[in-house]
Amino acid sequence: NATQAKDRLYGQLAASLKNMSRAVGQTADLFEQLQTDLDAMRVLAGTHAAQFMTVAAELSPEADGGANTEA
């Protein structure tokens, strides 16, 4: 009877370890996707920053060095 209980518990442990191994693998895959997404966000943020600075320079009244000041 004790041997059966021990075998049952070892079976449960094996199943739990198998599930945990699968979850760790899924987590690793998700972290890899997260890294890809973060890299894309970094590129996108840089592009948007460049666009913003370009528009700000075009709209800035001081962008022409003050040459169009009214007397």
N, CA, C and O atoms as a printed pandas DataFrame, in Angstrom:
     atom_number atom_name residue_name chain_id  residue_number  x_coord  y_coord  z_coord
0              1         N          ASN        A               1    0.824   -1.204    0.000
1              2        CA          ASN        A               1    0.000    0.000    0.000
2              3         C          ASN        A               1    0.865    1.264    0.000
3              4         O          ASN        A               1    0.587    2.225   -0.718
4              5         N          ALA        A               2    1.918    1.241    0.819
5              6        CA          ALA        A               2    2.817    2.395    0.863
6              7         C          ALA        A               2    3.557    2.554   -0.458
7              8         O          ALA        A               2    3.831    3.673   -0.894
8              9         N          THR        A               3    3.875    1.444   -1.087
9             10        CA          THR        A               3    4.568    1.494   -2.377
10            11         C          THR        A               3    3.659    2.098   -3.441
11            12         O          THR        A               3    4.118    2.871   -4.281
12            13         N          GLN        A               4    2.387    1.755   -3.415
13            14        CA          GLN        A               4    1.436    2.312   -4.371
14            15         C          GLN        A               4    1.276    3.820   -4.175
15            16         O          GLN        A               4    1.201    4.575   -5.144
16            17         N          ALA        A               5    1.225    4.252   -2.910
17            18        CA          ALA        A               5    1.096    5.684   -2.623
18            19         C          ALA        A               5    2.337    6.433   -3.097
19            20         O          ALA        A               5    2.250    7.519   -3.671
20            21         N          LYS        A               6    3.503    5.819   -2.840
21            22        CA          LYS        A               6    4.756    6.441   -3.283
22            23         C          LYS        A               6    4.791    6.544   -4.805
23            24         O          LYS        A               6    5.166    7.585   -5.344
24            25         N          ASP        A               7    4.407    5.483   -5.498
25            26        CA          ASP        A               7    4.393    5.498   -6.966
26            27         C          ASP        A               7    3.406    6.545   -7.485
27            28         O          ASP        A               7    3.682    7.242   -8.460
28            29         N          ARG        A               8    2.258    6.643   -6.822
29            30        CA          ARG        A               8    1.262    7.636   -7.223
30            31         C          ARG        A               8    1.813    9.048   -7.052
31            32         O          ARG        A               8    1.633    9.902   -7.920
32            33         N          LEU        A               9    2.480    9.287   -5.937
33            34        CA          LEU        A               9    3.053   10.613   -5.690
34            35         C          LEU        A               9    4.176   10.934   -6.680
35            36         O          LEU        A               9    4.295   12.068   -7.143
36            37         N          TYR        A              10    4.992    9.939   -6.997
37            38        CA          TYR        A              10    6.041   10.158   -7.992
38            39         C          TYR        A              10    5.426   10.430   -9.371
39            40         O          TYR        A              10    5.967   11.220  -10.145
40            41         N          GLY        A              11    4.322    9.792   -9.673
41            42        CA          GLY        A              11    3.620   10.056  -10.931
42            43         C          GLY        A              11    3.091   11.482  -10.978
43            44         O          GLY        A              11    3.186   12.157  -12.003
44            45         N          GLN        A              12    2.528   11.937   -9.848
45            46        CA          GLN        A              12    2.053   13.314   -9.774
46            47         C          GLN        A              12    3.204   14.303   -9.916
47            48         O          GLN        A              12    3.072   15.323  -10.594
48            49         N          LEU        A              13    4.332   14.001   -9.279
49            50        CA          LEU        A              13    5.507   14.857   -9.380
50            51         C          LEU        A              13    6.003   14.917  -10.823
51            52         O          LEU        A              13    6.351   15.989  -11.318
52            53         N          ALA        A              14    6.035   13.782  -11.487
53            54        CA          ALA        A              14    6.482   13.752  -12.887
54            55         C          ALA        A              14    5.553   14.592  -13.765
55            56         O          ALA        A              14    6.016   15.333  -14.632
56            57         N          ALA        A              15    4.253   14.477  -13.541
57            58        CA          ALA        A              15    3.300   15.258  -14.333
58            59         C          ALA        A              15    3.468   16.749  -14.052
59            60         O          ALA        A              15    3.409   17.571  -14.967
60            61         N          SER        A              16    3.679   17.090  -12.783
61            62        CA          SER        A              16    3.871   18.501  -12.432
62            63         C          SER        A              16    5.147   19.051  -13.064
63            64         O          SER        A              16    5.156   20.178  -13.559
64            65         N          LEU        A              17    6.212   18.272  -13.051
65            66        CA          LEU        A              17    7.471   18.709  -13.659
66            67         C          LEU        A              17    7.326   18.862  -15.173
67            68         O          LEU        A              17    7.907   19.767  -15.771
68            69         N          LYS        A              18    6.550   17.973  -15.783
69            70        CA          LYS        A              18    6.315   18.074  -17.222
70            71         C          LYS        A              18    5.541   19.353  -17.535
71            72         O          LYS        A              18    5.879   20.067  -18.479
72            73         N          ASN        A              19    4.513   19.643  -16.754
73            74        CA          ASN        A              19    3.740   20.871  -16.965
74            75         C          ASN        A              19    4.594   22.112  -16.741
75            76         O          ASN        A              19    4.500   23.084  -17.491
76            77         N          MET        A              20    5.424   22.073  -15.708
77            78        CA          MET        A              20    6.282   23.214  -15.424
78            79         C          MET        A              20    7.305   23.420  -16.541
79            80         O          MET        A              20    7.610   24.554  -16.908
80            81         N          SER        A              21    7.830   22.327  -17.073
81            82        CA          SER        A              21    8.790   22.427  -18.183
82            83         C          SER        A              21    8.123   23.061  -19.402
83            84         O          SER        A              21    8.718   23.911  -20.065
84            85         N          ARG        A              22    6.884   22.648  -19.700
85            86        CA          ARG        A              22    6.155   23.228  -20.824
86            87         C          ARG        A              22    5.904   24.719  -20.591
87            88         O          ARG        A              22    6.049   25.526  -21.509
88            89         N          ALA        A              23    5.528   25.083  -19.358
89            90        CA          ALA        A              23    5.270   26.492  -19.041
90            91         C          ALA        A              23    6.541   27.327  -19.162
91            92         O          ALA        A              23    6.493   28.459  -19.642
92            93         N          VAL        A              24    7.659   26.787  -18.738
93            94        CA          VAL        A              24    8.932   27.508  -18.854
94            95         C          VAL        A              24    9.292   27.702  -20.325
95            96         O          VAL        A              24    9.795   28.759  -20.705
96            97         N          GLY        A              25    9.040   26.694  -21.151
97            98        CA          GLY        A              25    9.287   26.830  -22.583
98            99         C          GLY        A              25    8.412   27.897  -23.212
99           100         O          GLY        A              25    8.880   28.684  -24.035
100          101         N          GLN        A              26    7.138   27.927  -22.828
101          102        CA          GLN        A              26    6.238   28.952  -23.338
102          103         C          GLN        A              26    6.678   30.336  -22.886
103          104         O          GLN        A              26    6.614   31.295  -23.656
104          105         N          THR        A              27    7.124   30.441  -21.644
105          106        CA          THR        A              27    7.600   31.717  -21.124
106          107         C          THR        A              27    8.827   32.191  -21.903
107          108         O          THR        A              27    8.940   33.376  -22.219
108          109         N          ALA        A              28    9.728   31.289  -22.208
109          110        CA          ALA        A              28   10.914   31.648  -22.991
110          111         C          ALA        A              28   10.499   32.153  -24.373
111          112         O          ALA        A              28   11.056   33.131  -24.871
112          113         N          ASP        A              29    9.522   31.486  -24.992
113          114        CA          ASP        A              29    9.040   31.938  -26.302
114          115         C          ASP        A              29    8.415   33.325  -26.205
115          116         O          ASP        A              29    8.621   34.168  -27.079
116          117         N          LEU        A              30    7.649   33.558  -25.138
117          118        CA          LEU        A              30    7.021   34.870  -24.962
118          119         C          LEU        A              30    8.061   35.964  -24.731
119          120         O          LEU        A              30    7.902   37.084  -25.217
120          121         N          PHE        A              31    9.115   35.649  -23.998
121          122        CA          PHE        A              31   10.173   36.645  -23.786
122          123         C          PHE        A              31   10.894   36.957  -25.092
123          124         O          PHE        A              31   11.291   38.099  -25.326
124          125         N          GLU        A              32   11.065   35.958  -25.937
125          126        CA          GLU        A              32   11.692   36.196  -27.239
126          127         C          GLU        A              32   10.814   37.123  -28.083
127          128         O          GLU        A              32   11.319   38.040  -28.731
128          129         N          GLN        A              33    9.496   36.883  -28.074
129          130        CA          GLN        A              33    8.576   37.747  -28.809
130          131         C          GLN        A              33    8.564   39.147  -28.213
131          132         O          GLN        A              33    8.496   40.136  -28.943
132          133         N          LEU        A              34    8.629   39.231  -26.884
133          134        CA          LEU        A              34    8.670   40.530  -26.214
134          135         C          LEU        A              34    9.902   41.321  -26.643
135          136         O          LEU        A              34    9.815   42.525  -26.888
136          137         N          GLN        A              35   11.043   40.650  -26.735
137          138        CA          GLN        A              35   12.269   41.321  -27.161
138          139         C          GLN        A              35   12.121   41.872  -28.581
139          140         O          GLN        A              35   12.552   42.989  -28.868
140          141         N          THR        A              36   11.512   41.085  -29.460
141          142        CA          THR        A              36   11.273   41.533  -30.830
142          143         C          THR        A              36   10.361   42.755  -30.842
143          144         O          THR        A              36   10.617   43.727  -31.551
144          145         N          ASP        A              37    9.289   42.692  -30.044
145          146        CA          ASP        A              37    8.344   43.812  -29.979
146          147         C          ASP        A              37    9.003   45.069  -29.408
147          148         O          ASP        A              37    8.755   46.173  -29.890
148          149         N          LEU        A              38    9.836   44.905  -28.390
149          150        CA          LEU        A              38   10.516   46.060  -27.797
150          151         C          LEU        A              38   11.485   46.698  -28.792
151          152         O          LEU        A              38   11.602   47.922  -28.847
152          153         N          ASP        A              39   12.171   45.880  -29.568
153          154        CA          ASP        A              39   13.070   46.418  -30.597
154          155         C          ASP        A              39   12.281   47.211  -31.641
155          156         O          ASP        A              39   12.711   48.280  -32.073
156          157         N          ALA        A              40   11.124   46.677  -32.039
157          158        CA          ALA        A              40   10.289   47.390  -33.012
158          159         C          ALA        A              40    9.773   48.701  -32.426
159          160         O          ALA        A              40    9.712   49.713  -33.124
160          161         N          MET        A              41    9.405   48.687  -31.152
161          162        CA          MET        A              41    8.927   49.910  -30.508
162          163         C          MET        A              41   10.043   50.955  -30.427
163          164         O          MET        A              41    9.792   52.150  -30.583
164          165         N          ARG        A              42   11.263   50.502  -30.184
165          166        CA          ARG        A              42   12.399   51.425  -30.112
166          167         C          ARG        A              42   12.616   52.112  -31.456
167          168         O          ARG        A              42   12.842   53.320  -31.516
168          169         N          VAL        A              43   12.547   51.332  -32.534
169          170        CA          VAL        A              43   12.705   51.892  -33.875
170          171         C          VAL        A              43   11.567   52.863  -34.179
171          172         O          VAL        A              43   11.796   53.951  -34.708
172          173         N          LEU        A              44   10.346   52.467  -33.842
173          174        CA          LEU        A              44    9.193   53.321  -34.092
174          175         C          LEU        A              44    9.287   54.615  -33.293
175          176         O          LEU        A              44    8.977   55.688  -33.812
176          177         N          ALA        A              45    9.710   54.524  -32.041
177          178        CA          ALA        A              45    9.850   55.731  -31.219
178          179         C          ALA        A              45   10.910   56.659  -31.801
179          180         O          ALA        A              45   10.732   57.877  -31.800
180          181         N          GLY        A              46   11.996   56.103  -32.291
181          182        CA          GLY        A              46   13.033   56.930  -32.922
182          183         C          GLY        A              46   12.517   57.619  -34.174
183          184         O          GLY        A              46   12.827   58.784  -34.424
184          185         N          THR        A              47   11.732   56.899  -34.954
185          186        CA          THR        A              47   11.154   57.494  -36.166
186          187         C          THR        A              47   10.202   58.622  -35.814
187          188         O          THR        A              47   10.241   59.690  -36.425
188          189         N          HIS        A              48    9.347   58.386  -34.830
189          190        CA          HIS        A              48    8.402   59.427  -34.421
190          191         C          HIS        A              48    9.126   60.642  -33.835
191          192         O          HIS        A              48    8.718   61.779  -34.069
192          193         N          ALA        A              49   10.180   60.407  -33.088
193          194        CA          ALA        A              49   10.946   61.525  -32.533
194          195         C          ALA        A              49   11.564   62.356  -33.656
195          196         O          ALA        A              49   11.552   63.586  -33.597
196          197         N          ALA        A              50   12.099   61.695  -34.668
197          198        CA          ALA        A              50   12.687   62.418  -35.793
198          199         C          ALA        A              50   11.622   63.221  -36.540
199          200         O          ALA        A              50   11.864   64.358  -36.945
200          201         N          GLN        A              51   10.442   62.622  -36.719
201          202        CA          GLN        A              51    9.354   63.345  -37.387
202          203         C          GLN        A              51    8.931   64.552  -36.564
203          204         O          GLN        A              51    8.714   65.636  -37.105
204          205         N          PHE        A              52    8.815   64.361  -35.256
205          206        CA          PHE        A              52    8.412   65.455  -34.381
206          207         C          PHE        A              52    9.425   66.597  -34.433
207          208         O          PHE        A              52    9.042   67.763  -34.525
208          209         N          MET        A              53   10.701   66.270  -34.374
209          210        CA          MET        A              53   11.727   67.316  -34.409
210          211         C          MET        A              53   11.731   68.041  -35.756
211          212         O          MET        A              53   11.963   69.249  -35.811
212          213         N          THR        A              54   11.475   67.305  -36.842
213          214        CA          THR        A              54   11.426   67.934  -38.161
214          215         C          THR        A              54   10.259   68.909  -38.247
215          216         O          THR        A              54   10.421   70.033  -38.721
216          217         N          VAL        A              55    9.083   68.482  -37.790
217          218        CA          VAL        A              55    7.912   69.360  -37.821
218          219         C          VAL        A              55    8.120   70.546  -36.892
219          220         O          VAL        A              55    7.772   71.674  -37.244
220          221         N          ALA        A              56    8.680   70.309  -35.716
221          222        CA          ALA        A              56    8.922   71.408  -34.776
222          223         C          ALA        A              56    9.890   72.427  -35.372
223          224         O          ALA        A              56    9.711   73.631  -35.186
224          225         N          ALA        A              57   10.896   71.964  -36.075
225          226        CA          ALA        A              57   11.855   72.882  -36.706
226          227         C          ALA        A              57   11.188   73.687  -37.815
227          228         O          ALA        A              57   11.499   74.864  -38.002
228          229         N          GLU        A              58   10.273   73.058  -38.551
229          230        CA          GLU        A              58    9.564   73.765  -39.617
230          231         C          GLU        A              58    8.605   74.816  -39.066
231          232         O          GLU        A              58    8.433   75.873  -39.672
232          233         N          LEU        A              59    7.984   74.539  -37.930
233          234        CA          LEU        A              59    6.984   75.441  -37.366
234          235         C          LEU        A              59    7.565   76.480  -36.420
235          236         O          LEU        A              59    6.886   77.439  -36.056
236          237         N          SER        A              60    8.808   76.296  -36.023
237          238        CA          SER        A              60    9.414   77.200  -35.052
238          239         C          SER        A              60    9.630   78.579  -35.658
239          240         O          SER        A              60   10.192   78.689  -36.747
240          241         N          PRO        A              61    9.192   79.644  -34.968
241          242        CA          PRO        A              61    9.408   81.004  -35.505
242          243         C          PRO        A              61   10.871   81.414  -35.518
243          244         O          PRO        A              61   11.251   82.323  -36.255
244          245         N          GLU        A              62   11.693   80.758  -34.713
245          246        CA          GLU        A              62   13.113   81.098  -34.668
246          247         C          GLU        A              62   13.932   80.239  -35.615
247          248         O          GLU        A              62   15.158   80.346  -35.631
248          249         N          ALA        A              63   13.292   79.399  -36.395
249          250        CA          ALA        A              63   14.031   78.473  -37.254
250          251         C          ALA        A              63   14.799   79.203  -38.350
251          252         O          ALA        A              63   15.805   78.686  -38.835
252          253         N          ASP        A              64   14.345   80.413  -38.759
253          254        CA          ASP        A              64   15.025   81.125  -39.826
254          255         C          ASP        A              64   16.070   82.103  -39.281
255          256         O          ASP        A              64   16.574   82.939  -40.031
256          257         N          GLY        A              65   16.389   82.017  -38.040
257          258        CA          GLY        A              65   17.404   82.867  -37.450
258          259         C          GLY        A              65   16.931   84.295  -37.188
259          260         O          GLY        A              65   17.748   85.189  -36.967
260          261         N          GLY        A              66   15.623   84.511  -37.212
261          262        CA          GLY        A              66   15.102   85.849  -36.928
262          263         C          GLY        A              66   15.143   86.769  -38.127
263          264         O          GLY        A              66   15.013   87.979  -37.944
264          265         N          ALA        A              67   15.316   86.278  -39.345
265          266        CA          ALA        A              67   15.452   87.122  -40.521
266          267         C          ALA        A              67   14.135   87.801  -40.901
267          268         O          ALA        A              67   14.146   88.838  -41.563
268          269         N          ASN        A              68   13.021   87.236  -40.495
269          270        CA          ASN        A              68   11.719   87.787  -40.882
270          271         C          ASN        A              68   11.078   88.594  -39.752
271          272         O          ASN        A              68    9.861   88.533  -39.574
272          273         N          THR        A              69   11.855   89.333  -39.000
273          274        CA          THR        A              69   11.284   90.138  -37.921
274          275         C          THR        A              69   10.682   91.409  -38.502
275          276         O          THR        A              69   11.243   92.017  -39.413
276          277         N          GLU        A              70    9.534   91.799  -37.965
277          278        CA          GLU        A              70    8.850   92.996  -38.445
278          279         C          GLU        A              70    9.331   94.204  -37.665
279          280         O          GLU        A              70    9.567   94.100  -36.461
280          281         N          ALA        A              71    9.485   95.361  -38.324
281          282        CA          ALA        A              71    9.984   96.548  -37.681
282          283         C          ALA        A              71    8.863   97.403  -37.134
283          284         O          ALA        A              71    9.118   98.457  -36.552
